[in-house]
Amino acid sequence: MTKVHLQVTTPAAPAQVWERIRDFYAIHTWQPLMTATEPDTEHANARRMTLTDGGTAVEQLIEQTGRSCRYRLLSAPLPVRDYEAVIAVHDNPDSAGALITWDATFEPDGADEATASAVITAVLQTGLDALQ
């Protein structure tokens, strides 16, 4: 299993950051790689996202508690399978503001591990940069 861990800090309060990302069906409002999100009627607790390149991806919410969201990828034009991730907002232990973490696990599929990791890292980092 391949793991990716990314984190950023922001001067914004954790509650403000969480308010921005807590709605599972509104990822397009802060993730620049998404242009629209709607409930996916084929799967319970799932969202269908329209990507900036016109493609689509479907993710299913596994659990949302406190200031974290765990989800799995059901389909996407990405070189991975068995993808699960958690995005979480924490109090910044080093200063005021928030620490945002995004952790993903997956198996490469159709690409080597380095390539699959680079693709996932780029997707997650784009979202974190937008939240920063």
C-alpha positions in Angstrom: 0.0 0.0 0.0 1.4 3.4 -1.0 0.9 6.3 1.4 1.0 10.1 0.8 0.9 12.6 3.6 0.7 16.3 3.0 0.1 19.2 5.4 0.0 23.0 5.3 -0.6 25.7 7.9 -2.8 28.7 7.6 -3.3 31.8 9.8 -7.1 31.2 9.6 -8.8 29.7 12.6 -9.4 25.9 12.4 -13.2 26.5 12.7 -13.1 28.8 9.7 -11.1 26.3 7.6 -13.4 23.5 8.6 -16.5 25.6 7.7 -15.0 25.9 4.2 -14.5 22.2 3.6 -17.0 20.3 5.8 -19.7 20.0 3.2 -18.6 16.9 1.3 -20.7 17.9 -1.7 -19.1 21.4 -2.1 -15.5 20.4 -2.8 -15.7 22.4 -6.0 -16.0 25.6 -4.0 -12.4 25.2 -2.8 -10.6 22.6 -4.9 -9.5 24.3 -8.1 -9.4 20.9 -10.0 -13.2 20.6 -9.7 -15.8 22.7 -11.4 -19.0 21.1 -10.0 -20.2 18.5 -7.5 -23.5 16.7 -7.2 -24.8 13.7 -5.2 -24.1 10.4 -7.1 -27.4 8.5 -7.2 -25.7 5.1 -7.9 -23.9 5.0 -4.5 -24.9 6.0 -1.0 -23.2 9.0 0.5 -21.3 9.7 -2.7 -20.4 12.7 -4.8 -19.8 13.0 -8.5 -17.3 15.7 -9.4 -16.8 17.4 -12.7 -13.1 17.9 -13.3 -11.6 21.0 -15.0 -10.6 18.8 -18.0 -14.2 17.6 -18.4 -13.7 14.2 -16.8 -15.6 13.0 -13.7 -14.7 11.3 -10.5 -16.9 9.7 -7.8 -16.0 9.6 -4.1 -17.9 8.0 -1.3 -18.0 9.5 2.3 -16.9 6.8 4.8 -16.9 8.9 8.0 -17.1 12.5 9.0 -16.3 13.4 12.6 -15.2 16.6 14.4 -13.0 18.3 11.8 -12.1 15.3 9.6 -13.5 13.6 6.6 -12.6 10.0 5.5 -13.6 9.0 1.9 -12.9 6.5 -0.8 -12.4 6.9 -4.5 -14.9 4.9 -6.5 -13.9 6.0 -10.0 -11.6 8.6 -11.5 -9.1 9.0 -14.3 -6.2 8.4 -11.9 -3.6 5.6 -11.9 -4.7 4.2 -8.6 -7.1 1.7 -7.0 -8.2 1.1 -3.4 -7.7 4.8 -2.7 -8.8 6.1 0.7 -8.1 9.4 2.2 -8.6 11.6 5.2 -8.6 15.4 5.2 -8.5 17.0 8.6 -8.2 20.4 10.3 -6.2 20.7 13.5 -5.2 23.4 15.9 -1.7 24.5 14.8 0.6 23.3 17.5 3.3 25.8 16.6 1.3 29.0 16.4 -2.1 30.5 15.9 -4.1 29.2 13.0 -4.8 25.8 11.5 -2.9 22.8 10.5 -4.5 21.0 7.6 -3.5 17.4 6.8 -4.4 15.2 3.9 -3.4 11.5 4.0 -4.1 9.0 1.3 -3.4 5.3 0.8 -3.8 3.5 -2.5 -2.3 0.9 -4.8 -0.8 2.1 -8.1 -2.8 0.9 -11.1 -1.5 1.4 -14.6 1.5 3.3 -13.4 4.5 2.7 -11.3 4.5 3.8 -7.6 6.5 7.0 -8.2 4.2 8.1 -10.9 1.0 7.3 -9.1 2.3 9.1 -5.9 3.3 12.1 -7.9 -0.2 12.3 -9.5 -2.0 12.0 -6.1 0.4 14.4 -4.5 -0.3 17.0 -7.2 -4.1 16.7 -6.7 -4.0 16.9 -3.0 -1.4 19.8 -2.9 -3.6 21.8 -5.3 -6.4 21.6 -2.8 -4.2 22.4 0.2 -2.7 25.4 -1.6 -6.2 26.7 -2.2 -7.1 26.3 1.5 -3.9 28.0 2.6 
